[in-house]
Amino acid sequence: MSKVGTLFVVATPIGNMEDITMRALRILSEVDYVLCEDTRVTGNLLKHYDIKTILKRYDAHTSEKVHAEVVADIEAGKQIALVSDAGTPGVSDPGVFLVEKLREIGGIRIDAVPGASAVTAAFSIAGLAGNQFSFLGFVPQKKGRQTFFKDLENYDHPVIFFESPHRIMKALESLKETLPTETKVIVAREITKLFEELVSGSAEEVLTYFIDHPDKVRGEYVVLVDCR
């Protein structure tokens, strides 16, 4: 009977191509294939490091048939890497579904290959005292969105969440409407990229900044809120 393979959950850069570990590069070059959200995005990363491993698409729309094929491959002894477009798979992306399925089956090795994280990167440069924060993932798009913002005041430590460029202005408006005026809001934009920027102040001050600089309403956003 062949030895069961391994799923490597590999963190990839959140912007700067150099933010990837030597271990991650070795594994990406050695596995039988790489599961990724977008083959073009991961393809650019692998091409940058001259890695020619086969890429297979894996996203939120992946069918049960594909899941079954991946499980069968691992059970047959194949080594497979799972990556997201940026950051760590399973953190606010569909990679969690595959890991969950493999955990349910049992007997399959799942190795974490850590690396860049937008959450910890943003917290490290925010200047917020303390060693505790809550990560809330992406803000709900519709149902529960209003409750999400109202509940932030109940935390006695900083909270961190992601927001898209299409909804960042509405998010800042909601923060302004629902939180005390003295609440500290920090928006980290395009972390590790060429136009990295951190804007802090009250919700109204941060909102005003982006109203005055509409050219900055683009890219990826990490928002930190401190109601202490």
C-alpha positions, 0 to 999 in steps of 0.5 A, spaced: 500 500 500 502 506 498 504 511 503 499 517 504 501 524 501 501 531 504 497 537 503 502 543 504 498 549 506 503 555 504 502 562 505 504 566 499 506 574 499 501 579 500 504 584 495 512 584 495 514 578 491 520 577 496 516 576 502 516 568 501 520 563 505 525 559 503 521 553 505 515 555 501 519 556 495 522 549 496 515 546 497 512 549 491 518 546 487 517 539 489 510 538 490 506 534 484 501 540 483 499 546 486 492 548 488 490 556 487 485 561 487 487 564 480 492 560 476 495 567 473 496 570 480 500 564 482 503 563 475 506 570 476 509 568 483 512 561 480 515 564 474 518 569 478 522 564 482 523 559 476 518 554 479 515 550 473 510 546 478 503 544 475 497 549 477 490 547 478 485 552 480 481 551 487 476 556 489 470 557 492 466 554 486 470 548 486 466 542 485 465 536 489 468 532 484 474 536 484 475 535 492 474 527 491 480 527 486 484 531 490 483 527 496 484 521 492 491 524 489 493 525 497 491 518 499 495 515 493 501 518 495 501 525 492 504 531 495 500 537 494 500 545 496 494 549 497 495 557 496 491 563 496 492 569 491 495 572 497 497 571 504 495 564 508 490 559 505 484 558 510 484 565 513 478 568 509 478 564 503 475 557 500 482 553 502 478 552 509 473 547 505 479 542 503 482 542 510 476 541 513 474 535 508 481 532 510 480 533 517 474 529 517 477 523 513 483 523 518 489 520 517 492 525 512 498 529 514 496 537 513 503 541 514 502 549 515 508 553 511 507 560 514 509 566 511 506 573 510 500 576 514 496 582 512 493 582 519 499 581 523 503 586 518 498 591 519 498 590 527 505 591 527 505 598 524 499 601 527 502 603 534 497 600 538 499 598 545 497 591 548 498 583 545 491 582 544 486 583 538 480 580 535 480 578 527 473 579 524 475 577 517 471 581 511 465 585 513 459 582 511 456 585 505 449 585 506 446 581 512 449 583 518 453 589 516 449 594 520 450 589 526 457 588 525 459 595 526 455 597 532 458 591 535 465 594 535 464 598 541 463 592 545 470 590 544 475 592 550 481 591 545 483 592 538 479 589 532 482 588 525 478 586 519 478 586 511 474 591 507 474 591 499 476 598 495 468 598 493 466 598 500 471 602 504 468 608 504 461 606 506 465 602 512 468 608 514 461 612 514 458 606 518 464 607 523 463 614 523 455 613 525 456 608 530 462 609 534 464 614 539 468 620 536 474 618 540 475 611 537 481 610 534 481 608 526 487 606 522 486 604 515 492 600 512 492 600 505 496 596 500 501 593 505 508 591 503 506 594 496 509 600 492 504 605 495 503 602 502 500 607 506 497 608 513 492 613 515 489 614 522 485 618 526 477 618 528 473 615 523 471 622 521 478 624 520 480 618 516 473 618 512 475 625 510 482 623 508 479 619 503 474 623 500 479 628 499 484 623 496 479 619 491 485 616 488 487 613 494 480 609 494 483 603 491 487 596 493 487 592 499 485 595 506 486 592 513 482 596 518 483 597 525 479 599 530 480 601 538 475 603 542 479 602 549 
